[in-house]
Amino acid sequence: MDTAFFSVGLDINPQTLDPGSTAWMLAASALVLLMTPGLAFFYGGLVRMKSVLNIMMMSFGAMGVVAVVWALWGYGLAFGPDTMGGFIGNPFANFGLTGLASAIGGKAPGLPDMVFIGFQATFAIITVALISGAVAERVRFGPWLLFAGLWVTIVYAPIAHWVWGGGLFGSTGIIGSKISALDFAGGTVVHMNAGMAGLMLAVVLGKRLGFMKDPNIKPHNLPFVMLGAGLLWFGWFGFNAGSELAADGIAALAWTNTLLATSAALMGWLLVERLRDGHATSLGAASGAVAGLVAITPACGFVDPVGAIAIGVLAGVVCALAIGLKFRIGLDDSLDVVAVHFVGGLWGTLSLGFFAVPSVKTAGGLLYGGGLSQFWPQLLTALIVTVWTAIMTTLIGLAIHKTMGMRVKEHEEIAGIDIAEHAETAYELAMVGGSFHPGEQNGKPAAFADRIEETELSSSKAAT
């Protein structure tokens, strides 16, 4: 999302609307927003039946809180004028998005600033929602909403400013003026960031009751998982190709690389399952696809299709193997956010040191004649983002947990967080109470109810 780079070759007056790019970016923004409900389905299928509504509400809650925060001060922090030496943007420069309604070309030639603002809001939303998977089935909803608002302000917005907003890693930034790290669509800003935040919040809150002991802690609805993965894959084309901020050849390359890397990762994950466990599973297919999407995100505009396939295959293998580590170290990362998003995002970020194609931004990766000149900037950026996220997420999580109490009570966790937090259940498995209509018994027509009673009585006599 380095607009100075992505605008190269575009002969457009910055104050003249580009209808093609504007239409594409409006569509891309809608695609990225759809990813968060898709994530809700993906996560919803992975938890137990008694927790599905809560985990889905955490994604929808993130949509509500983050969008408002983004409009008021988040966008200014991330993309406003530099303050504090490029550490953050000025949150008051366009507080509430004032003065931006009619601006065109401020962030990309021919593109209304409001389109860019909306597009970036969807990134902030899904980054926060991703964190919820690491602490599923044990977080109170109110404190989660507070966490979402604080985290997007203190953690996400500064990192977005460093990488995309012209801050520390920008061409004139303290670090960026010396090294040039690449992140096309969010390997560091979104995935490593969310993965590390999930890890630290899981440590703060502790394990679920019965973790590694209760055999019933397993996905309750695999069709939900596959539906969610499909929606994520669909929306991710807007996520990656839209990060070009124009309808051009680089967007087309990013789109194709997203397809190829995801497909390759799916097959890589299934291969690991087949060799290790003897079965290729639907859960593995869905997880492998997401791993590939994560890994190609920072690289999709900087590698060729062969490089994208290689990145995808290795992502599927590495992330599948990484999941086993949480059981070895006893980390209750409920839905494998760390293994898929942090590990996948780290691999995708570092992969540019090997697979980046030479361009005006880089001499290329190791396999394309650039040596390790691109690898070291990628590694340094990943380390700085990881440390900042780990420290600040821990502080935010501890502050909320020690004051408000972020975790549900033990008996509420056992009974089900959906009932405790939302007074709802996802599935009505039995009819309760009487009929609302004359001629019915327990919600069934009288004649039908009589036949049920006769059948039950006959079965009882036969058993006797």
N, C-alpha and C positions, 0 to 999 in steps of 0.2 A: 504493500500500500504506500510505497514511496511515490507520491504523485509527481515529483519532479522527474523520476525515471519513467513512469508509465505514460507520461504525456509526450515522450519523445516521438517525433514523427507525426504528431497530430497538428494539422494546420488549421486551428480553430481560434477565432476571437474569444478570449476568456469571458466576455460579456454577452456572447451570442449563444443561445440555447442550442444544444445538439440533440435533436429529437430522438435519434436512434439510440444514443448512449443513455439518454434520460429514461426512455422506455425500458431498456434492458435493465438499468439499475433499479427502477421501481419494481420490476418483476423479481430481480435478484433479492431485493430487500424482503419481499413477501415470502420468497423461498426460504430465506434464512429464518424468518420469524416462525415459519411452519416447523422448523427443526425442533423448537422447544416443545410443542405438543407431541411431536414424534418422539422426543426423548422421554416425555412423560409416559407414553405407551411402552417404550423400551424398558425403562426402569420399573414401570408398573407390573409388567409381566415377570420381572426377575424377583420381586419380593413375595412374601407370603400373602395369602388371601386377606388376612386381617389388617394388612398394611398398605394395600394398593392405592387407596384414595389419598392417603397422607403423602406418599411419595409423588403422586401426580400433582397434588396441590402444591408441593414445594416448587415444582416447575412453573405452575401457573402463578404462584405467589411471586416468583422471581420476575415474571413478565410484568406484574403490576408495579412492584416496588422499583425495579431498575429503570423502567421506562420513564417514570416520573423524576427520579434522581438524575437521570441522564439529561432530561430537558432543563432542569433547574440549575445544576452545577456540574454534573458529570462530564458533559461534553466540553465545557470550558476547561476543566482539569486535564482532559485528555488531548484536546486539539486547540485550546486557546493559546494566546501568546505566552512565550516562555516566562517563567518566574523562577526564582531560586536557582539560577544557573542552569535552567533546563530540566530541573527535577520534576516540576509539574507545570501545567498551563494555568492561566489566570481564570479562576472559576467565576469571576464577576465581569469578565469582558463582555459576555453575551448571556448574562444570567436569565434563565427562562427563554433562551433563544431569541431574545429581543434583537431587532435589527437584521435578522438573517432571512426573513420570509421571502424577500425578492432578490437575494444575492445569487449570482451565477458565476461559476468559475473560480470560486475561492479555494476549493480543494482539488478540483479537476477541471480541465478545459471543457466548457460547454455544459457542465453539470450543475443544476441548482444545488446550492449548499444544503437545502432542506433534505434533498435526496441522500446526500452523503451522511447527514446527521442521523436520519432514520436507519440507513444501512448500518452505521456503526452502533446504533442503539441495539439492534438485534444481536450483534456480536457480544455486547456486554451482557445482555439477557441470558444467552445460552451458556456463557462462561460461568455465571453464578449458578444456573440450574444444574450444570454438570457436577458441581461439588456435592450436591445432595445425595448422589449415589453412594458416596463413601460413608455416609452416616445414616443410611436408610433405617427405618423402623424404630428410631429411638429419639427423635428430635421434636421438641414442642414447636408448634407452628408459629406462634407469636415471636418467640426469640429467633426463629429462623428468618422471619421477615426483617427483623432488626439487623441480624447478621448480614443479610443480603444488601441492605442499604449502606452499612458501614464498610463492607468488604469492597463493593464496587467503587466506593469513594476513596478508600485508603490504599487498596491493593491494585485493583484493575486499572483505574484511570491513570495513575502514575506510570505503570508499565506501558500502557497504550501510548502515553505521551513520549516515553523514552524511545520506543521502537517505531511508531508511526507518526507521532505528532511533532517531530523535529526536535525532540529533547536530547537526552544524554547520548543516544545512539544515532541521532540525526547527523547529516553531513557536516554541520557546524557545531555539534555537541562535544562535550568534554571527551567522551569515549569515541563517538562516531567520526570525529575528525582524524582519528588515528587508525581506527580499524573500520571495516565495512561489513557488518553482519547482515544476513538476508533472512527475511521472514515474510513470505508473500501474503499469507492469509491467516496466520495466527498460531504457529507451532509453539512459540514462547508466550505470546500475549494471552492466548486462549487455553491451549491444551496443557502445556507444562504448568502454567499458572493454576488452572483448575485442579489438575492432578495433585500438585504439591499442597494446595489448600485443603483438598479432601483428605490427604494423608495426615496433616497436622490436626485437623478438626476431629478426625477419627481417634487420634491419640488423646486429645483433650477429653472427649466424651466417653471413651472406653468401649469395651466390646458389648455386643448384644448378649442378653441372657441366653445361655445355651449355645453360644458360638463354639463350633467344633465338637459339640456334644449332642445337640438335638438334631436327629436325622430329618426333622420336618422343616428345617431352615433350607429351603430350596425354591427355585422358581415355581410359581403357581400357574402361569399361563404363557406357554411358549409361543402360541400364535400372536399374542400381544407383543412379545419380544421381536418376532420377525416383522410384524407390521411396523413397529417403531423403527427398526433398522432400515426398513424400506423407505419410510418417510424421511429419516435422517439422510440416507443416500440421495434421495430426490432433492431435498433442500440443500444438500452440500454443493451441488452444482452452482447454486447462487452464491454460496459461501466462498468457494474458491474462484470460480470464473468471474464473479462479481467484484472480487478484490482488485481486478484490473482497472475498475472504475471507467470502463469504456467498452464498447462493442467492437472489438478488433481482433487481430490475429493472436495476441497474447492471451486474451480471454478464451479463444478457441483452444489454444494449447493447454491452458489450465483445465478446461472442461474435459478434454480427452485424457489428460494425465490423471484426472480424478477418477474417471471410469476405469482406466487400466490398473492403477495402483490398488484400487479397492477390490477389483476382481482378483488380482494376483494375491492380495492378502487373504481374501476369503479361502482361496485354494491352499495357501501356505498354512493357515490355521487348521484346516481340515486334514491336511497331511500329517501334522503333528498329532492330532487326535487319533487318526487311524493307526499310526505307528506306535503311539504310546498307550492308547486305550482300546484299540481294536474296533472303534466305531467313529464315524463322522456324524456329528450331531447338528441339529437345527440351531441350538444355542451357539455352537462353534461357528457355524456359518454366519450368524448375525454378528457375533463378537468379532470375527475376523474381518468382516466388511467394515465395521466401525474402526478397527485398528488401522486398516488401510486408509480410510478417510482421514484419520488423525495424522498419520505419518506423511501423507502427501501434501497436507495443508501448507506447511511452510515452503515447500519445494515446487509446487505445481506449475509455477510460471517461470522456473529457472532450470528445469531439466527437460530432456527429450523423452519420448515415449518409452524407449528401452530403459532409461534410468528410472522412470516411474514404475515400470514393472518390477525392476530389481528392488526398489524401495518398498514396494507393496509386499512382495514375497517375504522379504526379511522382516517386515513389520508383523505379518501374520505369525511367523515362527517365533520371533522374540517375545511378542506380547502373550502368546499362548503359553510359553514357558514361564513368563514372569508371574502369571497368576498363581502358580504353585508356591511362590515365595511367601505369600501372605500367610499361608498355613504353617510354613516353617518358622516364621518369626512371630506368629500369633497376632498378626494385625487384622482387625476386623474392618477391612475396606469392603463394605457390604456388597457392592456391585462392581468391583474391580476398576474403579476410577483410576487408581494409581497405575495398575498394570497396563491399562489401555491408553489412558490419556497422558499421564506423565511419561511413561516409558515410550509410548508411541510418539508423543510430541518431541521427546528428547532425541529419539532415533531420526525422526524426520528433520529436525534442526541440524543435527550433526551430519546427516546424509549429504547435505549440500557441500560439505567439504570433500566429498568423493564424486558426486554425480552432477554438480552444477556445470552447465554449459557456458563456455566463455561468452561474455557480453560486456556492455558498457559498465555493468555493475561489478563484475568479477572476472578474474583471470581464469576462472574455471576450477573445478574440483580435481582431486588427485588423478582420477581416471580420464580426465579430459585435458591433461597437460598443465594444470595449475599448481601441481604439488600440494602441499598442505597449507597454502596461503589463505584459503577460505575456511579451513577446518578450525583454526585457532580463534578467529572472531566468533564463529558459531559456538564454540565451547565456552568462551568467556561470557558471551551474552546469556547462554543457558545457566551458567553458574550464578551470575548476578541476579537474574530473575528468580531462580530457585531460592536463594538466600533471602531476598526481600519478601517473597511470598511466605516462606516458612516462618520467619520471625513475626511478620505483621498478622498473619492468620492466627498464629498461636496466641498473640496478645488479644486480638479481638475475641476469639473463642473463649479464652479464659475469663475475660472481663464480663462477657454476657453470662457464661456458665456460673461464675461465682456470685453474681448479683441477682439475676432473674431466675437462673436455673434453666439450662438449655435442654436437659434430658428429661423425658417423661418418667413418672414414678414407676417403681418395679411392678406393681400390680397392674398398672395401665399398659405397660409393655407386654405383660403376659396375656392380658385380656384382648389386647389389640389396640393399636394407636389410632385406628380410624374412629372407633367409638369414643375414645378418650378425648381426642382433639377436634373431631368434626361431627360427632353424634350421628354418624352414618356408617353404613356398610356397603361394600361394592356389590355384594350378591345376597339376594333374599333366598335362602335355601329352604325355608319352611314357611308355610302360611301361619300367621299368628293372629288370634282374635276372631270375632264373629263376622257374619256376612252383613253387607250393607244393603242387600237386595232381598225382598221377600221370596220365599220358595227356595232359598239357598241355605246350605249348611256348611259352615267353615269355608265359605268362598266358592263352593261347588253346587251345582243344581241338585235338588233333593234326591231325585232318582239316581243320579250318578253317585252321590254320597252313600245312598243305601246299598248300591252294588259293591262299593269299596268295603263297607262294613261287613257285608255278607262274605266277601272274599277273605277278609282278614279273619273272620270267625271260623270259616272252613279250614283255613290254614292252621289256625290254633288247635282245632280238634284233631286234625291229621297229625300234628306234631305230638299231641298227647297220646 
